[in-house]
């Protein structure tokens, strides 16, 4: 793949915690770094990098059209600013589209790839409808309703729910809509055999609509490991953060 043309980076919010192997976490549309609040615990052993994608959270808004390539390029520029040469890139849900694009375009900057509820393309009925529902709610101006749905489905404590709700409300409507739309359109299935870095898949045992994608990775990517988290659906990073963090820690140490 040919790297996209570099353009100016919008102001981006990021946190860098701890030291050691850098692990950068990428959130899905309409959320921000707050969904990874429990991954801060990994900073005891690694360098944890959390950030808000353009138009989300505390990052700036651009009039430039959002694409997965653009978001992957934003990540490269952010790592340049943080003086990170190579990182383990972890994408949650459609944040995994950005993570995969980054690993495919910049393999020399990618130490390993982790996908929590990831997919190479949206080609199942339920997942397509989830994306279309998110797009419809954003387009209809139902930001508060969507923020309520996301915060309720992810939270463990009331504090989690309040924080997630507050952070979701910060998303720019146009940017969130385009992030949803471009994730729905993204397809790297045919490029998976060229993925040259170790891959860890983490899925909830109850996220049955995501399980068909696992076989696609196992059959196409050479160094792939798959982990199921028991008694959980799609929201593994927050709902089941302890086994999720354990899987990440073990995988990164094995590198």
C-alpha positions in Angstrom: 0.0 0.0 0.0 1.1 3.6 -0.7 1.2 5.9 2.4 -1.4 8.7 2.1 -0.1 12.2 1.4 0.9 14.0 4.6 -1.2 17.0 5.6 -1.2 19.2 8.7 -2.2 17.5 11.9 -5.1 19.0 13.8 -4.5 19.6 17.5 -4.8 16.2 19.1 -5.3 15.3 22.8 -3.1 12.4 24.1 -1.9 10.9 27.3 1.3 9.0 27.7 1.7 7.0 30.9 4.4 4.7 32.2 7.5 3.5 30.3 8.6 0.4 28.3 7.1 -1.0 25.1 4.6 1.6 23.8 1.0 0.5 23.4 -1.4 2.9 21.7 -5.2 2.5 22.0 -7.6 3.5 19.3 -11.3 4.2 20.1 -14.4 3.7 17.8 -16.6 6.5 16.5 -18.5 8.8 18.9 -16.3 7.7 21.8 -12.9 8.8 22.9 -10.0 7.7 25.1 -12.3 7.4 28.1 -13.3 4.0 27.0 -9.8 2.8 27.8 -9.8 4.2 31.4 -9.0 0.8 32.8 -6.1 0.2 30.4 -4.2 2.8 32.4 -3.3 0.0 34.7 -1.0 -1.4 32.1 1.3 1.6 32.6 2.8 -0.3 35.5 4.7 -2.3 32.9 4.4 -0.6 29.5 4.1 2.9 28.0 0.4 3.4 27.5 -0.7 6.0 24.9 -4.3 7.1 24.9 -5.6 9.7 22.5 -8.7 11.2 20.9 -9.2 11.0 17.2 -9.8 14.2 15.3 -13.3 15.6 16.0 -13.6 13.5 19.2 -13.1 14.3 22.8 -10.5 17.1 23.3 -8.9 16.9 19.9 -9.4 19.5 17.2 -12.0 19.5 14.4 -11.0 19.7 10.7 -13.1 20.4 7.6 -11.1 17.7 5.8 -13.1 14.6 5.0 -12.5 11.8 7.4 -11.2 8.5 6.0 -9.5 5.5 7.6 -6.3 6.4 5.8 -6.5 9.9 7.2 -7.0 8.6 10.7 -4.1 6.2 10.3 -1.9 9.1 9.1 -3.0 11.2 12.1 -1.7 8.3 14.3 1.6 8.3 12.5 2.0 12.0 13.1 1.0 11.7 16.7 3.6 9.0 17.3 6.2 11.2 15.6 5.3 14.0 18.0 5.7 11.6 20.9 9.0 10.3 19.5 7.7 6.7 19.3 9.5 4.7 16.6 7.5 1.5 16.9 4.3 0.7 18.9 1.9 -2.0 19.6 -1.3 -0.7 18.1 -4.6 -1.8 19.7 -7.9 -0.9 18.1 -11.3 -1.5 19.7 -14.3 -2.2 17.4 -14.0 0.1 14.4 -10.9 1.6 15.9 -9.5 -1.6 14.7 -10.0 -0.4 11.1 -7.6 2.4 11.8 -5.2 0.0 13.6 -5.2 -2.4 10.6 -4.7 0.4 8.1 -1.7 1.7 10.2 -0.1 -1.8 10.4 -0.6 -2.3 6.6 0.8 1.1 5.6 3.4 1.4 8.3 4.7 -2.0 9.2 8.0 -0.6 10.2 6.3 1.5 12.8 4.1 -1.4 14.1 5.6 -3.8 16.7 2.3 -5.8 16.9 -1.4 -5.4 16.3 -4.2 -6.1 18.8 -7.9 -6.1 17.7 -10.6 -6.1 20.3 -13.8 -7.0 18.4 -12.0 -6.3 15.2 -13.0 -7.1 11.6 -11.4 -6.7 8.2 -14.7 -5.5 6.6 -18.3 -5.1 7.7 -20.1 -7.9 5.8 -22.4 -9.5 8.4 -26.1 -8.5 8.8 -25.9 -7.5 12.4 -22.7 -5.5 12.2 -24.0 -3.6 9.2 -27.1 -2.7 11.1 -25.1 -1.6 14.1 -23.2 0.9 11.9 -26.3 2.1 10.1 -28.1 2.7 13.4 -25.1 4.7 14.7 -25.0 6.8 11.5 -28.8 7.4 11.6 -28.7 8.6 15.2 -25.9 11.0 14.5 -27.5 12.3 11.3 -30.8 12.8 13.2 -29.0 14.8 15.9 -29.7 12.2 18.5 -26.3 12.7 20.2 -27.6 12.5 23.7 -29.5 9.3 23.0 -26.5 7.6 21.3 -24.2 8.8 24.1 -26.6 7.2 26.7 -26.7 3.9 24.8 -22.9 3.8 24.5 -22.2 4.8 28.1 -24.9 2.4 29.5 -23.6 -0.6 27.4 -20.0 -0.1 28.5 -20.1 1.0 32.1 -19.2 -1.0 35.2 -19.8 1.7 37.8 -22.0 4.8 37.8 -18.9 6.9 37.6 -18.0 5.1 34.3 -21.4 5.8 32.9 -21.3 9.5 33.7 -17.7 9.9 32.4 -18.4 8.0 29.2 -21.6 10.0 28.6 -19.8 13.3 29.1 -17.0 12.3 26.8 -19.3 11.0 24.0 -21.2 14.3 23.9 -18.0 16.0 22.8 -17.9 14.2 19.5 -18.3 16.4 16.4 -21.4 15.2 14.5 -20.0 15.3 11.0 -16.7 13.7 12.0 -18.4 10.9 14.0 -20.8 10.3 11.1 -17.9 10.0 8.6 -15.9 7.8 10.9 -18.9 5.4 11.1 -19.4 5.6 7.3 -15.8 5.0 6.4 -15.5 2.1 8.8 -18.6 0.6 7.2 -16.9 0.9 3.8 -13.4 -0.2 4.9 -12.2 -3.5 3.5 -8.7 -4.9 4.0 -9.6 -8.6 3.7 -7.5 -9.2 0.5 -4.5 -7.4 2.1 -4.5 -9.5 5.3 -1.9 -12.0 3.9 0.5 -9.1 3.7 0.2 -8.2 7.4 3.7 -8.8 8.6 3.3 -8.2 12.4 2.1 -10.5 15.2 -1.7 -10.2 15.7 -3.8 -10.8 18.8 -7.6 -11.1 18.5 -9.7 -10.5 21.7 -13.4 -11.2 21.5 -16.2 -11.6 24.0 -17.6 -15.1 24.1 -21.1 -13.7 23.8 -20.3 -11.5 20.8 -21.5 -14.2 18.4 -21.9 -11.7 15.5 -18.1 -11.0 15.6 -16.9 -14.6 15.7 -17.1 -15.3 12.0 -14.3 -12.7 11.4 -11.9 -14.7 13.6 -11.6 -17.5 10.9 -10.7 -14.9 8.3 -7.7 -13.7 10.3 -6.6 -17.2 11.3 -6.6 -18.3 7.7 -5.0 -15.3 6.2 -2.5 -13.8 8.8 0.5 -15.9 9.6 1.1 -15.0 13.3 -2.3 -14.8 14.8 -3.5 -15.6 18.3 -7.2 -15.6 19.3 -8.5 -15.1 22.9 -12.1 -15.4 24.1 -13.2 -13.5 27.2 -15.9 -15.4 29.0 -19.3 -14.0 29.9 -18.9 -10.8 27.8 -20.2 -9.4 24.6 -18.5 -6.8 22.5 -17.5 -4.3 25.2 -14.4 -6.2 26.5 -11.9 -3.4 27.2 -14.1 -1.9 29.9 -16.6 -4.6 30.9 -13.9 -7.3 31.3 -10.8 -5.1 31.6 -8.9 -7.5 33.9 -8.7 -10.5 31.5 -8.3 -8.0 28.6 -5.3 -6.4 30.2 -3.9 -9.8 31.2 -4.1 -11.0 27.5 -2.4 -7.8 26.3 0.3 -8.0 28.9 1.1 -11.7 28.1 1.0 -11.0 24.4 3.3 -8.0 24.5 5.8 -9.7 26.9 5.9 -12.7 24.4 7.1 -10.4 21.7 
